[in-house]
Amino acid sequence: MSYSKSIIDDIFGGIRPAARALDKAATTIQGWYDAGTIPQKHWPDVMEAAKSFNHHLTPDDFFPSQAPSPSSFGYAFDKMHCLSIDDFHRPDIETLLSLGEYYLDLNVQKSPDRSVLKGKTLINVFFENSTRTEKSFELAGKRLGADVISMQIASSSVKKGETLLDTAATLNAMNPDILTVRHGSSGAPALLAQKVSCSVINAGDGIHEHPTQALLDALTLRQAFARDGGDGQIDGLRIAICGDILHSRVARSNVKLLNMLGAEVRLIGPPTLLPIDADRWGVDIFHDMKTGLKGCDVIMMLRLQLERMNGAFVPSKREYFHFHGLDRTKLGYAKDGALVMHPGPMNRGVEISSDIADDPEISLITQQVETGVAMRMGILHALSDVQDKAP
């Protein structure tokens, strides 16, 4: 049993009594119950309310002495790889998000007594440049106790002409437990997963997918909408993904995940930067920001990926910003209090203005980076648990 269920049942006597004692909606308490975690900002209220029931809680009571098993969140997670959002069902996603939320607590992240990857090896293989993803996986692996190796492709045998399959054979001979792979070709991590005996995580492949970014974005949204007593649910939110959809693996993974979680997703961009099959993605498509942003709760801006463009997709950066870059005027088209996201790296003045990107009242960009470590710890934890249970 996870700790939130123990607190809610054993101290307060169930969800509805806890809701009355804490003066919160029963759906909020139900969310804590199902997730297995209580957000840290609510700990003081819970500790104070518990005194009326003759219980004196401390912060140590809000997380278990050992890291939870993924199955403790109510579902037997059994996936060996993290290659595509398509590979997961909603219970898989809920389990991963619950683990990510568990690791948001820095006390949990940095405690040496909660190392779940001790004795295991994580190899990061990035064929494309990365700062946020590679370093967050490196940090996540180390905080879980793994031996972490970040492979420098620029100085590897790949530069000498070694094929991807030969690289896979070489890496497999080193007996790693988890490979994190970023590659410029769509499908490369999935191919590697067929050739190695360990778990493979797709850290971005071509313009195909970036599943761990979508998961950390969902966790960031849950945290943001749990503020001030909210239930943290993504279901029913209207979310606009704006900009270079055509070349964005982040957009593809986010569309799949947000649709799965019940959000209303909109794509906004010039016709030249929208995939020809986007009308089959289960989204609404707009070409102008004013119409597309109307009533949106969240605006997710995307980088103009000039390195993937062969030819002129936009007349100029200046004109692109004028029509599709997010500034205060365009932000005003969305719902009051709308939040802004960006997976990074940002091109300031091209897809987003600095005053919006740096505004802590509306920008979740820094929180996305912070959440990235916790979410990737959750993913590594889940995959490691499946390995430990394998025959």
SELO-79622 format. One record per residue (C-alpha): residue in one letter; residue number from 1; x, y, z. Coordinates in Angstrom, 1 decimal, padded with zeros to 4 digits. Layout:
<rs>
   code   pos       xx       yy       zz
      A   NUM        X        Y        Z
...
</rs>
This chain:
<rs>
   code   pos       xx       yy       zz
      M     1    000.0    000.0    000.0
      S     2    001.4    003.4   -000.9
      Y     3    001.7    006.0    001.8
      S     4   -001.1    008.4    000.8
      K     5   -003.6    005.5    001.1
      S     6   -002.3    004.7    004.5
      I     7   -002.6    008.3    005.7
      I     8   -006.1    008.8    004.2
      D     9   -007.5    005.5    005.4
      D    10   -005.7    005.0    008.7
      I    11   -005.7    008.6    010.0
      F    12   -008.8    010.2    008.5
      G    13   -011.0    007.1    007.9
      G    14   -011.3    007.4    004.1
      I    15   -011.5    009.8    001.2
      R    16   -014.7    011.7    002.2
      P    17   -013.7    012.2    005.9
      A    18   -010.3    013.4    004.8
      A    19   -011.9    015.8    002.4
      R    20   -014.0    017.3    005.2
      A    21   -011.1    017.4    007.6
      L    22   -008.9    019.2    005.1
      D    23   -011.7    021.3    003.5
      K    24   -010.8    020.1    000.1
      A    25   -012.8    018.5   -002.7
      A    26   -013.2    014.8   -002.6
      T    27   -011.9    014.6   -006.1
      T    28   -008.6    016.2   -004.9
      I    29   -008.2    013.6   -002.1
      Q    30   -009.2    010.9   -004.6
      G    31   -006.4    012.1   -006.8
      W    32   -003.9    011.8   -004.0
      Y    33   -005.2    008.3   -003.1
      D    34   -005.0    007.0   -006.7
      A    35   -001.5    008.5   -007.3
      G    36   -000.1    007.2   -004.0
      T    37    001.5    010.6   -003.2
      I    38    000.4    013.8   -001.5
      P    39    002.0    017.0   -003.0
      Q    40    004.5    018.5   -000.7
      K    41    002.7    021.9   -000.5
      H    42   -000.2    020.2    001.2
      W    43    001.9    018.5    003.9
      P    44    001.5    021.3    006.5
      D    45   -002.3    021.2    006.2
      V    46   -002.4    017.4    006.5
      M    47   -000.1    017.4    009.5
      E    48   -002.3    020.1    011.2
      A    49   -005.5    018.3    010.5
      A    50   -004.1    014.9    011.7
      K    51   -003.6    016.4    015.2
      S    52   -007.4    016.4    015.5
      F    53   -007.3    012.7    015.0
      N    54   -004.5    012.3    017.6
      H    55   -001.8    011.7    015.1
      H    56    001.4    013.7    014.9
      L    57    002.9    013.4    011.5
      T    58    006.3    014.5    010.4
      P    59    007.7    015.0    006.9
      D    60    009.2    011.6    007.0
      D    61    005.7    010.1    007.1
      F    62    005.0    011.5    003.6
      F    63    007.2    009.1    001.7
      P    64    008.0    005.5    002.3
      S    65    011.4    004.4    003.8
      Q    66    012.0    002.5    000.5
      A    67    011.1    003.6   -003.0
      P    68    007.7    002.2   -004.0
      S    69    007.2   -000.5   -006.6
      P    70    005.4    000.6   -009.7
      S    71    002.7   -001.9   -008.9
      S    72    002.0   -000.1   -005.6
      F    73    000.2    002.6   -007.7
      G    74   -002.5    000.1   -008.6
      Y    75   -001.2   -001.3   -012.0
      A    76    001.4   -003.9   -012.9
      F    77    003.7   -002.0   -015.2
      D    78    005.4   -004.5   -017.5
      K    79    007.0   -002.6   -020.4
      M    80    010.7   -003.4   -021.1
      H    81    011.3   -000.3   -023.2
      C    82    010.2    003.4   -023.6
      L    83    010.1    003.9   -027.3
      S    84    006.8    005.5   -028.2
      I    85    003.7    006.8   -026.4
      D    86    001.8    004.3   -028.6
      D    87    003.4    001.5   -026.6
      F    88    001.6    002.5   -023.4
      H    89   -001.9    002.3   -022.2
      R    90   -003.3    004.9   -019.9
      P    91   -002.6    002.9   -016.7
      D    92    001.0    002.7   -017.8
      I    93    001.1    006.4   -018.2
      E    94   -000.6    007.0   -014.8
      T    95    002.0    004.7   -013.1
      L    96    004.9    006.6   -014.7
      L    97    003.5    010.0   -013.8
      S    98    002.9    008.8   -010.2
      L    99    006.6    007.7   -010.0
      G   100    007.7    011.0   -011.4
      E   101    005.6    012.8   -008.8
      Y   102    007.2    010.7   -006.1
      Y   103    010.7    011.8   -007.3
      L   104    009.8    015.5   -007.4
      D   105    010.6    015.6   -003.7
      L   106    014.3    016.5   -003.6
      N   107    014.6    014.7   -000.2
      V   108    013.6    011.5   -002.0
      Q   109    015.7    012.2   -005.0
      K   110    019.0    012.7   -003.1
      S   111    018.6    010.1   -000.4
      P   112    021.2    007.3   -000.8
      D   113    018.9    005.0    001.0
      R   114    016.5    005.0   -001.9
      S   115    018.8    003.9   -004.7
      V   116    016.9    001.5   -006.9
      L   117    019.5    001.2   -009.7
      K   118    022.5    000.3   -007.5
      G   119    024.7   -002.1   -009.4
      K   120    023.1   -001.3   -012.7
      T   121    024.6    000.5   -015.8
      L   122    023.0    003.2   -017.8
      I   123    024.6    004.2   -021.0
      N   124    023.5    007.5   -022.7
      V   125    024.1    007.3   -026.5
      F   126    023.3    010.6   -028.1
      F   127    024.0    010.9   -031.8
      E   128    022.5    014.4   -031.8
      N   129    023.4    017.3   -029.5
      S   130    021.5    017.6   -026.2
      T   131    021.7    019.5   -023.0
      R   132    018.5    019.1   -021.1
      T   133    017.7    015.5   -022.0
      E   134    021.2    014.0   -021.8
      K   135    022.1    015.7   -018.6
      S   136    018.8    015.0   -016.9
      F   137    019.1    011.3   -017.7
      E   138    022.7    011.4   -016.4
      L   139    021.6    013.1   -013.2
      A   140    018.5    010.8   -012.9
      G   141    020.6    007.7   -013.2
      K   142    023.2    008.8   -010.7
      R   143    020.6    009.8   -008.1
      L   144    019.1    006.3   -008.4
      G   145    022.5    004.8   -007.8
      A   146    023.4    003.6   -011.3
      D   147    026.8    003.6   -013.0
      V   148    026.3    006.2   -015.8
      I   149    028.3    006.4   -019.0
      S   150    027.6    009.2   -021.5
      M   151    029.0    008.0   -024.9
      Q   152    030.7    010.8   -026.8
      I   153    029.7    010.1   -030.4
      A   154    032.1    012.7   -031.8
      S   155    035.0    010.6   -030.6
      S   156    033.4    007.2   -031.1
      S   157    033.8    004.6   -033.9
      V   158    030.6    006.0   -035.4
      K   159    032.7    008.8   -036.8
      K   160    034.9    006.1   -038.4
      G   161    032.0    004.6   -040.3
      E   162    030.7    002.1   -037.9
      T   163    027.0    001.2   -038.6
      L   164    024.2    001.5   -036.1
      L   165    023.9   -002.3   -035.9
      D   166    027.6   -002.7   -035.2
      T   167    027.3    000.0   -032.5
      A   168    024.4   -001.9   -031.0
      A   169    026.4   -005.2   -030.9
      T   170    029.3   -003.4   -029.3
      L   171    027.2   -001.8   -026.6
      N   172    025.3   -005.0   -026.0
      A   173    028.6   -006.8   -025.4
      M   174    029.2   -004.3   -022.5
      N   175    026.1   -005.8   -020.8
      P   176    024.3   -002.5   -019.9
      D   177    021.0   -002.5   -018.2
      I   178    019.5    000.5   -019.9
      L   179    020.4    002.4   -023.0
      T   180    019.1    006.0   -023.6
      V   181    019.3    006.8   -027.3
      R   182    018.9    009.9   -029.3
      H   183    019.3    009.6   -033.0
      G   184    018.6    011.7   -036.1
      S   185    016.8    008.9   -037.9
      S   186    013.3    008.0   -037.0
      G   187    013.0    004.4   -035.7
      A   188    016.7    004.1   -034.7
      P   189    016.0    003.4   -031.0
      A   190    013.3    000.8   -031.9
      L   191    015.9   -000.9   -034.1
      L   192    018.4   -000.9   -031.3
      A   193    015.8   -002.4   -029.0
      Q   194    015.5   -005.4   -031.3
      K   195    019.3   -006.0   -031.2
      V   196    020.2   -005.6   -027.5
      S   197    019.2   -007.5   -024.4
      C   198    018.6   -004.5   -022.2
      S   199    015.9   -001.8   -021.9
      V   200    016.0    001.1   -024.4
      I   201    014.7    004.6   -023.9
      N   202    014.0    006.8   -026.9
      A   203    015.4    010.2   -026.1
      G   204    014.3    011.6   -029.5
      D   205    014.5    010.0   -032.9
      G   206    014.3    012.2   -036.0
      I   207    010.9    013.7   -036.3
      H   208    009.2    010.6   -034.9
      E   209    008.8    010.8   -031.1
      H   210    010.2    012.1   -027.8
      P   211    008.1    010.2   -025.3
      T   212    010.0    011.2   -022.1
      Q   213    009.5    014.9   -023.0
      A   214    005.8    014.3   -023.3
      L   215    005.7    012.6   -020.0
      L   216    007.6    015.4   -018.2
      D   217    005.3    017.9   -019.9
      A   218    002.3    016.1   -018.5
      L   219    003.7    015.9   -015.1
      T   220    004.6    019.6   -015.2
      L   221    000.9    020.4   -016.1
      R   222   -000.4    018.2   -013.3
      Q   223    001.7    020.1   -010.8
      A   224    000.7    023.5   -012.2
      F   225   -003.0    022.7   -012.2
      A   226   -002.8    021.3   -008.7
      R   227   -001.8    024.7   -007.3
      D   228   -004.2    026.5   -005.0
      G   229   -006.2    023.4   -004.3
      G   230   -006.8    022.3   -007.9
      D   231   -007.2    018.7   -008.8
      G   232   -004.2    018.6   -011.2
      Q   233   -006.2    016.9   -014.0
      I   234   -005.3    017.3   -017.6
      D   235   -008.7    016.0   -018.7
      G   236   -010.7    018.8   -020.3
      L   237   -007.9    021.3   -020.7
      R   238   -007.6    023.1   -024.0
      I   239   -003.9    023.0   -025.1
      A   240   -002.4    024.6   -028.1
      I   241    000.8    023.4   -029.6
      C   242    002.2    026.1   -031.8
      G   243    004.9    026.5   -034.4
      D   244    007.1    024.0   -036.3
      I   245    004.8    021.0   -035.9
      L   246    006.2    019.4   -039.1
      H   247    009.7    018.8   -037.7
      S   248    008.8    018.3   -034.1
      R   249    009.0    014.9   -032.4
      V   250    007.9    016.6   -029.2
      A   251    004.6    017.6   -030.8
      R   252    003.9    014.1   -032.0
      S   253    004.5    012.5   -028.6
      N   254    002.5    015.3   -026.8
      V   255   -000.5    015.0   -029.1
      K   256   -000.7    011.3   -028.4
      L   257   -000.3    011.6   -024.7
      L   258   -002.5    014.6   -024.2
      N   259   -005.3    013.0   -026.2
      M   260   -004.9    009.9   -024.1
      L   261   -005.3    012.0   -020.9
      G   262   -008.4    013.7   -022.2
      A   263   -007.2    017.1   -023.3
      E   264   -008.5    019.1   -026.2
      V   265   -005.4    019.6   -028.4
      R   266   -005.0    022.3   -031.1
      L   267   -002.2    022.7   -033.6
      I   268   -001.3    026.2   -034.7
      G   269    001.2    027.0   -037.4
      P   270    001.6    028.1   -041.0
      P   271    000.6    025.5   -043.6
      T   272    004.2    024.9   -044.6
      L   273    005.0    023.7   -041.0
      L   274    002.1    021.4   -040.5
      P   275    002.2    017.7   -041.5
      I   276    000.0    016.7   -044.3
      D   277   -001.6    014.0   -042.1
      A   278   -002.2    016.2   -039.1
      D   279   -006.0    016.2   -039.7
      R   280   -005.9    012.5   -038.7
      W   281   -004.2    013.1   -035.3
      G   282   -007.4    013.8   -033.4
      V   283   -006.7    017.6   -033.1
      D   284   -008.1    020.9   -034.3
      I   285   -005.9    022.7   -036.8
      F   286   -005.5    026.5   -037.1
      H   287   -003.2    028.7   -039.1
      D   288   -003.6    032.0   -037.2
      M   289   -002.8    032.5   -033.5
      K   290   -005.9    034.7   -032.7
      T   291   -008.4    032.0   -033.7
      G   292   -006.4    029.1   -032.5
      L   293   -005.5    030.4   -029.0
      K   294   -009.1    031.4   -028.1
      G   295   -010.0    029.8   -024.8
      C   296   -006.8    027.9   -024.4
      D   297   -005.5    027.0   -020.9
      V   298   -002.0    026.1   -022.1
      I   299    000.2    027.3   -024.9
      M   300    003.1    025.0   -025.9
      M   301    005.5    026.8   -028.2
      L   302    008.0    024.9   -030.4
      R   303    011.4    025.8   -031.7
      L   304    011.7    026.6   -035.4
      Q   305    014.0    023.7   -036.4
      L   306    016.0    025.3   -039.1
      E   307    018.6    022.4   -039.1
      R   308    015.9    020.0   -040.4
      M   309    014.7    022.3   -043.1
      N   310    015.8    021.9   -046.7
      G   311    014.4    025.0   -048.4
      A   312    012.4    028.0   -047.3
      F   313    009.5    027.1   -045.0
      V   314    009.0    030.6   -043.7
      P   315    009.8    033.9   -045.5
      S   316    012.0    035.2   -042.6
      K   317    012.4    034.8   -038.8
      R   318    011.1    038.3   -038.3
      E   319    007.9    037.6   -040.3
      Y   320    007.5    034.3   -038.6
      F   321    007.6    036.0   -035.2
      H   322    005.1    038.6   -036.3
      F   323    002.5    036.0   -037.3
      H   324    003.3    033.0   -035.1
      G   325    005.6    034.0   -032.3
      L   326    004.1    034.4   -028.9
      D   327    004.1    037.9   -027.5
      R   328    001.8    039.7   -025.1
      T   329   -000.7    040.5   -027.7
      K   330   -001.1    036.9   -028.9
      L   331   -001.1    035.7   -025.3
      G   332   -004.2    037.9   -024.7
      Y   333   -006.1    035.7   -027.2
      A   334   -005.9    032.8   -024.8
      K   335   -007.9    032.3   -021.6
      D   336   -007.0    034.6   -018.7
      G   337   -004.3    032.9   -016.7
      A   338   -003.1    030.7   -019.5
      L   339    000.2    029.0   -018.9
      V   340    003.1    028.8   -021.4
      M   341    005.5    025.9   -022.1
      H   342    008.5    025.3   -024.3
      P   343    010.6    022.1   -024.5
      G   344    013.8    024.1   -025.2
      P   345    016.1    025.2   -026.5
      M   346    014.4    028.5   -027.1
      N   347    014.9    030.9   -030.0
      R   348    014.0    034.1   -028.2
      G   349    012.4    036.6   -030.5
      V   350    011.6    033.9   -033.1
      E   351    008.9    031.7   -031.5
      I   352    008.6    033.4   -028.1
      S   353    009.4    036.8   -026.6
      S   354    011.7    037.0   -023.6
      D   355    009.3    038.8   -021.3
      I   356    006.9    035.8   -021.6
      A   357    009.5    033.1   -021.3
      D   358    010.9    034.7   -018.2
      D   359    007.6    035.6   -016.5
      P   360    007.3    033.2   -013.5
      E   361    003.5    033.9   -013.3
      I   362    002.8    032.3   -016.6
      S   363    005.9    030.5   -017.8
      L   364    006.4    026.8   -016.9
      I   365    009.7    026.5   -018.8
      T   366    011.9    026.3   -015.8
      Q   367    009.5    023.9   -014.1
      Q   368    009.8    021.6   -017.2
      V   369    013.5    021.3   -016.7
      E   370    013.1    020.6   -013.0
      T   371    010.4    018.1   -013.6
      G   372    012.5    016.4   -016.3
      V   373    014.9    014.9   -013.8
      A   374    012.1    013.5   -011.6
      M   375    010.2    012.1   -014.5
      R   376    013.2    010.4   -016.0
      M   377    014.0    008.9   -012.6
      G   378    010.5    007.5   -012.6
      I   379    010.9    006.0   -016.0
      L   380    014.3    004.5   -015.1
      H   381    012.8    003.1   -011.9
      A   382    009.8    001.5   -013.7
      L   383    012.0   -000.2   -016.3
      S   384    014.5   -001.4   -013.7
      D   385    011.6   -002.9   -011.7
      V   386    010.4   -004.9   -014.7
      Q   387    013.9   -006.2   -015.3
      D   388    014.2   -007.3   -011.7
      K   389    011.0   -009.3   -012.0
      A   390    011.9   -010.9   -015.4
      P   391    012.5   -014.7   -015.2
</rs>
